[in-house]
Amino acid sequence: MLEADIKSQLEQYLQLMENDILLKVSAGSDDVSKEMLALVEELASMSSKINYEEAELSRTPSFSVNRIGEDTGVTFAGIPLGHEFTSLVLALLQVSGRAPKIDQEKIDQIKSISVEYNFESYVSLSCHNCPDVVQALNMMSILNPGISHTMIDGAAFKEEAESKNVMAVPSVHLNGDFFSGGRMTLEEILDKLVDGPSAEELSSKDPYDVLVVGGGPAGASAAIYAARKGIRTGIVAERFGGQVLDTMSIENFISVTHTEGPKFVASLEEHVKDYDIDVMNLQRASGLQKNDMFELELDNGAVLKSKSVIVSTGARWRQLGVPGEKELQNKGVAYCPHCDGPLFEGKDVAVVGGGNSGVEAAIDLAGIVKHVTVLEFGAEMKADEVLQNRLHSLPNVTVKTNAQTTEITGTDNVDGLTYIDRETEEEHRIDLEGVFVQIGLIPNTEWLEGVETNRIGEIVVNKANATNIPGLYAAGDVTDNPNNQIIIAMGDGANASLGAFDYLIRN
């Protein structure tokens, strides 16, 4: 069942198991059940601490991972391979008694939940965002007997996923109702279940010397450089890690040949925690004013004060802004082909955008879906020639240039797209079931006033990453620097922090 190299690594991990566990298996005569049973048998043969028995579970094929004599609440419906193999390994270790790698504060939060929660997460085994959600919910189930979680492979339970209108993964349901979609960290899940710090608590914090707004690579770098100067430093982040959390593969961060976004962010967070930095995660900035000090307003009404500020709020996927896009998000409108592509197997889809990201998405989808239509606004596609050549070699891809998307249609789900041929001004409609939007990024600067920006909203900075407002600096993808790269953003953050420190000692 498992390849030799994976099996060798797994054997080493299984040696870390602390106590016996029991896998309860519900299998039928279908092919998925046979493969799942083969996996369970192979696991049991690799460790004397793993036992299994047949059982009746709510779904077939599925198996649960339990302590001896106790239902732990961790269930896998389908076969947790692909990106979910790590989720399986961690479940085996943690159920056996291996402590999860989270801080005591979060453990106490999880254990303090007194309400019974039954989570179900619909995933795709090719989704690189899904494992974080699965692992967080599994961890909560292991630590709190009132919480249970079932990972459901949407491909193995296609009819069930379609009946619940799951068209984007991960899709998390709580006690039978939709809870949330997209990648979530453990901290974000807990924030939805447990009250976080109040506005009064945040506002009562002492003023900072440097306050960093944004927790991506630029923000983390800026905070570390500031803290190393021995000055009072804070980070406010709507989502620590930012856009990098959604990056599947990183191969151009010099000295690291390959890593994945979530792993990279975990290392960033660990490095930040090595310093005396006040991290305020899951807090969204809503305004910034400069009086005697800078005053940063948060969505919850809190106001934080600082002598200098570094804005590193990054960028987000640019949206089309046409009727139907917002209403049909996660109902056929998607932005991540790696995550959501498998849900459109055998269907007709469109990719809007003819740059590198759009063409790469179309090539990826062409191997899964029935047909892909690529819509490019300009007269020519902007993607690299090698990518265009690959795209044009595929038999189930159609490219339309000078195509201005005007509407995405559908009631409960996407059923079509309308576009205008900009050359003939004729309107056309395409019947399809999915639209993947790949038209670039937009900087997160709409909350700022009085800061000089360029025509697309990027903050204008000088060679010290200073803005037009003394004491206010900016770094990373939110600025007008020409290239958006992780390594450049981190250099920007360091540069902005050194600039802010120079401002402080001179003022």
C-alpha positions as CSV (number, residue, x, y, z in Angstrom):
1,M,0.0,0.0,0.0
2,L,2.7,2.4,1.0
3,E,5.9,3.2,-1.0
4,A,9.1,2.0,0.5
5,D,10.6,5.4,1.3
6,I,7.3,6.6,2.9
7,K,7.1,3.3,4.9
8,S,10.6,3.7,6.1
9,Q,9.9,7.2,7.4
10,L,6.6,6.1,9.0
11,E,8.4,3.3,10.9
12,Q,10.6,5.9,12.5
13,Y,7.6,8.0,13.5
14,L,5.7,5.1,14.9
15,Q,8.6,4.4,17.3
16,L,7.5,7.6,19.0
17,M,4.1,6.2,20.0
18,E,3.7,6.0,23.8
19,N,0.7,3.8,24.4
20,D,-1.5,1.3,22.6
21,I,-4.2,2.5,20.3
22,L,-7.2,0.9,18.6
23,L,-8.4,1.6,15.1
24,K,-12.1,0.9,14.6
25,V,-12.7,0.1,11.0
26,S,-15.9,0.3,8.9
27,A,-15.3,-1.3,5.5
28,G,-17.5,-2.5,2.7
29,S,-16.8,-4.4,-0.5
30,D,-16.0,-1.3,-2.7
31,D,-12.5,-0.5,-3.9
32,V,-11.9,2.4,-1.5
33,S,-12.8,0.2,1.4
34,K,-10.3,-2.5,0.2
35,E,-7.6,0.1,-0.1
36,M,-8.4,1.6,3.3
37,L,-8.4,-1.8,5.0
38,A,-5.0,-2.6,3.3
39,L,-3.6,0.7,4.8
40,V,-5.0,-0.2,8.3
41,E,-3.5,-3.7,8.1
42,E,-0.1,-2.3,7.0
43,L,-0.2,0.2,9.9
44,A,-0.9,-2.6,12.4
45,S,1.9,-4.7,11.0
46,M,4.4,-1.8,11.5
47,S,3.8,-1.3,15.3
48,S,2.8,-3.6,18.1
49,K,1.0,-0.6,19.7
50,I,-1.5,-0.4,16.8
51,N,-4.5,-2.8,16.9
52,Y,-7.7,-2.8,14.8
53,E,-11.2,-4.3,14.8
54,E,-14.3,-4.1,12.7
55,A,-17.0,-1.7,13.9
56,E,-20.1,0.1,12.7
57,L,-19.3,3.8,12.1
58,S,-21.6,6.4,10.6
59,R,-19.8,6.3,7.2
60,T,-18.3,3.4,5.2
61,P,-15.4,3.4,4.4
62,S,-14.0,5.0,7.5
63,F,-11.9,4.3,10.6
64,S,-11.5,6.0,13.9
65,V,-8.3,6.3,16.0
66,N,-8.9,5.6,19.7
67,R,-7.3,5.1,23.1
68,I,-7.9,1.7,24.5
69,G,-11.3,1.6,26.1
70,E,-12.2,5.1,24.9
71,D,-13.6,6.7,21.8
72,T,-11.3,9.7,21.1
73,G,-13.5,11.3,18.5
74,V,-11.0,11.3,15.6
75,T,-12.3,9.6,12.4
76,F,-11.0,9.5,8.8
77,A,-13.7,8.9,6.2
78,G,-11.9,7.7,3.1
79,I,-8.1,7.1,2.8
80,P,-5.9,9.8,4.4
81,L,-3.1,9.8,2.0
82,G,-1.7,12.6,-0.2
83,H,-1.5,15.8,1.8
84,E,-3.5,14.2,4.6
85,F,-1.0,11.5,5.4
86,T,0.7,13.8,7.9
87,S,-2.7,14.3,9.6
88,L,-2.9,10.5,10.0
89,V,0.6,10.2,11.4
90,L,0.0,13.0,13.9
91,A,-3.4,11.5,15.0
92,L,-1.7,8.1,15.7
93,L,1.0,9.8,17.7
94,Q,-1.2,12.1,19.7
95,V,-3.9,9.6,20.5
96,S,-1.1,7.3,21.8
97,G,-0.2,10.0,24.3
98,R,2.4,12.1,22.4
99,A,1.9,15.7,23.4
100,P,0.9,18.1,20.6
101,K,3.3,20.9,19.8
102,I,1.2,23.9,20.9
103,D,1.6,26.2,23.8
104,Q,-0.1,25.6,27.2
105,E,-2.4,28.6,26.8
106,K,-4.1,27.0,23.7
107,I,-4.3,23.6,25.5
108,D,-6.1,25.2,28.4
109,Q,-8.5,27.0,26.0
110,I,-9.4,23.7,24.3
111,K,-9.9,21.9,27.6
112,S,-12.0,24.7,29.0
113,I,-14.7,24.3,26.2
114,S,-17.8,22.8,27.9
115,V,-20.1,22.7,24.9
116,E,-20.3,19.5,22.8
117,Y,-19.0,20.0,19.3
118,N,-19.2,17.6,16.4
119,F,-17.0,18.8,13.5
120,E,-16.9,17.4,10.0
121,S,-14.4,18.7,7.4
122,Y,-14.7,18.0,3.7
123,V,-11.3,17.9,2.1
124,S,-9.5,17.0,-1.1
125,L,-6.3,14.9,-0.8
126,S,-4.5,17.3,-3.2
127,C,-5.4,20.3,-1.1
128,H,-2.4,21.8,0.7
129,N,-4.6,24.0,3.0
130,C,-6.8,21.2,4.3
131,P,-4.3,19.4,6.6
132,D,-3.9,22.4,8.9
133,V,-7.7,22.4,9.5
134,V,-7.8,18.6,9.9
135,Q,-4.9,18.5,12.3
136,A,-6.3,21.4,14.4
137,L,-9.7,19.7,14.7
138,N,-8.2,16.3,15.5
139,M,-6.0,17.9,18.2
140,M,-9.1,19.5,19.8
141,S,-10.9,16.2,19.7
142,I,-7.9,14.4,21.4
143,L,-7.6,17.0,24.1
144,N,-11.4,17.5,24.9
145,P,-13.7,14.5,25.2
146,G,-16.7,16.7,24.3
147,I,-15.3,17.4,20.8
148,S,-15.2,15.0,17.8
149,H,-14.0,15.4,14.3
150,T,-14.4,13.5,11.1
151,M,-12.2,14.2,8.0
152,I,-14.2,13.4,4.9
153,D,-12.5,12.9,1.5
154,G,-14.8,14.6,-0.9
155,A,-13.8,12.3,-3.7
156,A,-14.7,9.2,-1.8
157,F,-18.0,10.7,-0.6
158,K,-18.8,12.6,-3.7
159,E,-22.6,12.4,-3.4
160,E,-22.6,13.5,0.2
161,A,-20.3,16.5,-0.6
162,E,-22.6,17.5,-3.5
163,S,-25.7,17.2,-1.3
164,K,-24.1,19.6,1.1
165,N,-23.1,21.9,-1.8
166,V,-19.4,21.6,-1.0
167,M,-17.6,23.2,-3.9
168,A,-14.5,24.5,-2.2
169,V,-12.3,22.8,0.4
170,P,-11.7,22.7,3.2
171,S,-15.3,23.0,4.2
172,V,-16.0,22.6,7.9
173,H,-19.4,21.8,9.3
174,L,-20.3,22.0,13.0
175,N,-23.1,20.0,14.5
176,G,-24.5,19.6,11.0
177,D,-24.4,23.2,9.9
178,F,-21.7,25.0,7.8
179,F,-19.1,26.5,10.1
180,S,-16.4,27.9,7.9
181,G,-14.5,27.4,4.7
182,G,-10.9,27.8,3.6
183,R,-7.7,27.4,5.5
184,M,-7.9,28.0,9.2
185,T,-5.3,27.8,12.0
186,L,-6.1,26.3,15.4
187,E,-6.0,29.9,16.7
188,E,-8.6,31.0,14.2
189,I,-10.9,28.1,15.0
190,L,-10.7,28.8,18.7
191,D,-11.4,32.5,18.1
192,K,-14.7,31.5,16.7
193,L,-15.5,29.3,19.7
194,V,-13.9,31.2,22.6
195,D,-13.9,34.9,23.3
196,G,-10.6,36.6,22.6
197,P,-9.1,39.7,24.3
198,S,-11.5,42.6,24.7
199,A,-11.1,46.1,23.3
200,E,-10.4,47.5,26.8
201,E,-7.7,44.9,27.4
202,L,-5.9,45.7,24.1
203,S,-6.3,49.5,24.6
204,S,-4.7,49.3,28.1
205,K,-1.4,48.1,26.6
206,D,1.6,50.5,27.1
207,P,2.7,52.4,24.0
208,Y,5.1,50.6,21.6
209,D,8.3,52.0,20.2
210,V,7.6,50.1,16.9
211,L,4.2,48.6,16.1
212,V,4.1,46.3,13.0
213,V,0.8,45.9,11.2
214,G,0.8,42.6,9.3
215,G,2.2,39.2,10.2
216,G,3.6,37.9,6.9
217,P,7.3,37.6,6.0
218,A,7.8,41.4,5.9
219,G,6.1,41.9,9.3
220,A,7.9,39.1,11.0
221,S,11.3,40.3,9.7
222,A,10.5,43.9,10.8
223,A,9.5,42.8,14.3
224,I,12.5,40.7,14.8
225,Y,14.9,43.4,13.7
226,A,13.1,45.9,16.0
227,A,13.1,43.5,19.0
228,R,16.9,42.9,18.5
229,K,17.4,46.6,19.2
230,G,15.9,46.1,22.7
231,I,12.9,48.4,22.1
232,R,9.2,47.7,22.8
233,T,7.8,45.9,19.8
234,G,4.4,44.6,18.8
235,I,2.7,42.9,15.9
236,V,-0.9,43.2,14.9
237,A,-1.9,40.6,12.4
238,E,-5.3,39.7,10.9
239,R,-3.8,36.3,10.1
240,F,-0.2,35.5,11.1
241,G,1.7,34.3,8.0
242,G,-0.6,36.1,5.6
243,Q,-0.7,35.0,2.0
244,V,2.2,32.6,2.4
245,L,0.0,30.3,4.3
246,D,-1.8,29.6,1.0
247,T,1.4,29.0,-1.0
248,M,1.9,25.3,-1.9
249,S,5.5,25.2,-2.8
250,I,8.4,27.6,-2.1
251,E,11.6,26.8,-4.1
252,N,13.2,30.2,-4.4
253,F,14.0,31.2,-0.8
254,I,17.7,31.1,-1.0
255,S,19.4,28.4,1.1
256,V,16.1,26.4,1.4
257,T,15.8,24.2,-1.7
258,H,12.1,23.5,-1.0
259,T,9.5,24.1,1.6
260,E,5.7,24.6,1.9
261,G,3.9,27.8,3.0
262,P,2.5,26.5,6.3
263,K,5.9,25.1,7.3
264,F,7.6,28.3,6.4
265,V,5.1,30.3,8.5
266,A,5.5,27.9,11.4
267,S,9.2,28.7,11.4
268,L,8.5,32.4,11.1
269,E,6.2,32.3,14.1
270,E,8.7,30.2,16.2
271,H,11.5,32.7,15.4
272,V,9.3,35.7,16.4
273,K,8.4,34.0,19.7
274,D,12.1,33.8,20.5
275,Y,12.0,37.5,21.1
276,D,10.1,39.8,23.4
277,I,7.5,40.7,20.8
278,D,3.8,41.3,21.7
279,V,1.9,39.3,19.0
280,M,-1.7,40.2,18.7
281,N,-3.1,37.8,16.1
282,L,-6.6,37.7,14.6
283,Q,-6.9,41.5,15.0
284,R,-7.8,43.6,11.9
285,A,-6.6,47.2,11.6
286,S,-9.3,49.7,10.6
287,G,-7.6,53.1,10.8
288,L,-4.4,54.9,11.6
289,Q,-3.9,58.5,12.9
290,K,-0.9,60.4,14.0
291,N,-1.3,62.7,17.0
292,D,1.4,62.9,19.7
293,M,1.9,59.2,18.8
294,F,0.5,57.0,16.1
295,E,-2.9,55.6,17.1
296,L,-3.9,52.3,15.4
297,E,-7.6,51.5,15.5
298,L,-8.8,47.9,15.4
299,D,-12.1,46.5,14.2
300,N,-13.1,45.6,17.7
301,G,-12.8,49.3,18.8
302,A,-9.4,49.0,20.5
303,V,-6.7,51.7,20.0
304,L,-3.0,50.9,20.2
305,K,-0.4,53.6,20.5
306,S,3.2,53.6,19.2
307,K,6.0,56.0,18.5
308,S,6.5,54.5,15.0
309,V,4.6,52.1,12.7
310,I,5.5,49.7,10.0
311,V,2.7,48.7,7.6
312,S,3.2,45.2,6.1
313,T,-0.4,44.2,5.4
314,G,0.5,42.6,2.1
315,A,-1.9,41.9,-0.8
316,R,-4.9,39.7,-1.5
317,W,-6.4,38.0,-4.6
318,R,-7.8,40.6,-7.0
319,Q,-11.5,40.0,-7.7
320,L,-13.4,40.5,-10.9
321,G,-16.0,42.7,-9.3
322,V,-18.8,41.4,-11.6
323,P,-22.3,40.4,-10.7
324,G,-22.4,36.8,-9.3
325,E,-18.8,36.6,-8.2
326,K,-19.3,37.4,-4.5
327,E,-22.7,35.6,-4.3
328,L,-21.3,32.4,-5.7
329,Q,-17.9,32.2,-3.9
330,N,-17.4,28.7,-2.7
331,K,-20.4,27.7,-4.9
332,G,-18.4,27.4,-8.1
333,V,-16.3,30.6,-7.9
334,A,-12.8,29.7,-6.7
335,Y,-9.4,31.1,-6.4
336,C,-7.2,28.1,-5.7
337,P,-7.0,25.4,-8.4
338,H,-4.8,23.1,-6.3
339,C,-7.3,23.0,-3.5
340,D,-10.6,23.1,-5.3
341,G,-9.8,21.6,-8.7
342,P,-10.6,17.9,-7.8
343,L,-14.2,19.0,-6.8
344,F,-14.8,19.8,-10.5
345,E,-13.8,16.5,-11.9
346,G,-15.5,15.9,-15.2
347,K,-17.1,19.3,-15.3
348,D,-16.6,22.4,-17.6
349,V,-14.8,25.3,-16.0
350,A,-13.3,28.7,-16.9
351,V,-10.1,30.4,-15.8
352,V,-10.2,34.2,-15.9
353,G,-6.7,35.5,-16.5
354,G,-4.0,34.8,-19.0
355,G,-0.9,35.5,-17.0
356,N,1.4,32.9,-15.5
357,S,-0.9,32.0,-12.6
358,G,-3.9,31.7,-14.9
359,V,-2.2,29.5,-17.5
360,E,-0.6,27.3,-14.8
361,A,-4.1,26.9,-13.2
362,A,-5.6,26.0,-16.6
363,I,-2.9,23.4,-17.2
364,D,-3.4,21.9,-13.8
365,L,-7.2,21.8,-14.2
366,A,-7.1,20.3,-17.7
367,G,-5.9,17.0,-16.2
368,I,-9.0,16.8,-13.9
369,V,-12.0,18.6,-15.5
370,K,-13.8,17.9,-18.8
371,H,-13.0,21.2,-20.4
372,V,-11.2,24.5,-19.6
373,T,-11.9,27.9,-21.2
374,V,-9.2,30.5,-20.5
375,L,-10.5,34.1,-20.8
376,E,-7.8,36.9,-21.2
377,F,-8.9,40.5,-21.2
378,G,-6.1,41.7,-23.4
379,A,-5.4,40.9,-27.1
380,E,-2.6,38.5,-26.1
381,M,-1.9,36.3,-23.1
382,K,0.9,37.5,-20.8
383,A,2.1,34.1,-19.6
384,D,5.6,32.8,-20.4
385,E,5.9,31.3,-23.8
386,V,6.8,27.9,-22.5
387,L,3.6,27.8,-20.5
388,Q,1.5,29.0,-23.4
389,N,3.0,26.3,-25.6
390,R,2.1,23.7,-23.0
391,L,-1.5,25.1,-22.7
392,H,-2.1,25.1,-26.5
393,S,-1.0,21.4,-26.7
394,L,-3.8,20.3,-24.5
395,P,-6.9,19.0,-26.3
396,N,-9.5,20.1,-23.8
397,V,-8.6,23.8,-23.5
398,T,-10.0,26.8,-25.4
399,V,-8.4,30.2,-25.2
400,K,-10.4,33.4,-25.7
401,T,-8.5,36.7,-25.9
402,N,-10.1,40.2,-25.8
403,A,-12.7,38.7,-23.5
404,Q,-14.1,40.9,-20.8
405,T,-16.0,38.9,-18.2
406,T,-19.3,40.7,-17.3
407,E,-21.2,38.3,-15.1
408,I,-21.1,34.9,-13.4
409,T,-24.5,33.3,-13.3
410,G,-26.2,30.7,-11.1
411,T,-28.8,30.3,-8.4
412,D,-27.4,27.9,-5.9
413,N,-24.2,27.1,-7.9
414,V,-22.4,28.5,-10.9
415,D,-24.1,27.6,-14.2
416,G,-22.4,29.9,-16.6
417,L,-20.4,33.0,-17.4
418,T,-21.0,35.9,-19.7
419,Y,-18.3,37.9,-21.5
420,I,-18.0,40.6,-24.2
421,D,-15.7,40.2,-27.1
422,R,-13.9,43.6,-26.9
423,E,-13.0,43.5,-30.5
424,T,-16.5,42.9,-31.9
425,E,-18.5,44.1,-28.8
426,E,-20.6,41.0,-29.1
427,E,-21.8,39.3,-25.9
428,H,-21.3,35.6,-25.4
429,R,-22.3,33.1,-22.8
430,I,-20.5,29.9,-21.7
431,D,-22.3,27.1,-19.8
432,L,-20.0,25.8,-17.1
433,E,-19.9,24.8,-13.4
434,G,-16.8,26.5,-12.1
435,V,-14.9,29.8,-12.5
436,F,-11.3,30.1,-11.3
437,V,-10.3,33.8,-10.9
438,Q,-6.5,34.3,-11.5
439,I,-6.0,38.1,-12.2
440,G,-3.3,39.0,-9.8
441,L,-3.2,40.8,-6.4
442,I,-4.4,44.0,-4.8
443,P,-2.7,45.7,-1.9
444,N,-4.4,45.9,1.5
445,T,-4.3,49.7,1.9
446,E,-8.0,50.7,1.8
447,W,-8.0,51.3,5.6
448,L,-5.2,53.9,5.4
449,E,-5.8,57.7,5.0
450,G,-3.2,60.4,4.2
451,V,-0.6,57.9,3.0
452,E,0.8,58.4,-0.5
453,T,-0.1,55.5,-2.8
454,N,0.2,54.9,-6.5
455,R,-2.7,54.4,-8.9
456,I,-3.2,50.8,-7.8
457,G,-3.1,51.5,-4.1
458,E,0.5,50.5,-3.3
459,I,2.2,52.6,-0.7
460,V,5.0,54.8,-2.1
461,V,8.2,54.3,-0.1
462,N,11.8,55.6,-0.4
463,K,15.0,53.7,-0.1
464,A,14.6,53.5,3.7
465,N,11.0,52.2,3.2
466,A,9.7,55.4,4.7
467,T,6.4,56.8,3.6
468,N,5.4,60.5,3.2
469,I,4.4,60.5,6.9
470,P,7.4,60.8,9.3
471,G,7.7,57.7,11.5
472,L,5.5,55.6,9.2
473,Y,7.2,52.9,7.2
474,A,5.9,50.2,4.9
475,A,7.3,46.9,3.7
476,G,6.5,43.9,1.4
477,D,3.8,43.5,-1.1
478,V,1.8,46.5,0.2
479,T,4.5,48.8,-1.2
480,D,5.3,50.1,-4.7
481,N,8.5,48.0,-4.9
482,P,8.4,46.3,-8.3
483,N,8.7,42.6,-7.3
484,N,6.5,40.6,-4.9
485,Q,8.7,37.8,-3.5
486,I,9.1,36.4,0.0
487,I,12.8,37.0,0.2
488,I,12.3,40.6,-1.0
489,A,9.5,41.2,1.5
490,M,11.8,40.0,4.4
491,G,14.5,42.3,3.2
492,D,12.0,45.1,3.1
493,G,10.9,44.4,6.6
494,A,14.4,44.5,7.9
495,N,15.1,47.8,6.0
496,A,11.9,49.4,7.3
497,S,12.7,48.4,10.9
498,L,16.2,49.8,10.7
499,G,14.7,53.0,9.2
500,A,12.2,53.2,12.1
501,F,14.9,52.7,14.7
502,D,16.9,55.5,13.1
503,Y,13.8,57.7,13.2
504,L,13.4,56.9,16.9
505,I,16.9,57.8,18.0
506,R,16.8,61.0,16.0
507,N,13.4,62.1,17.3
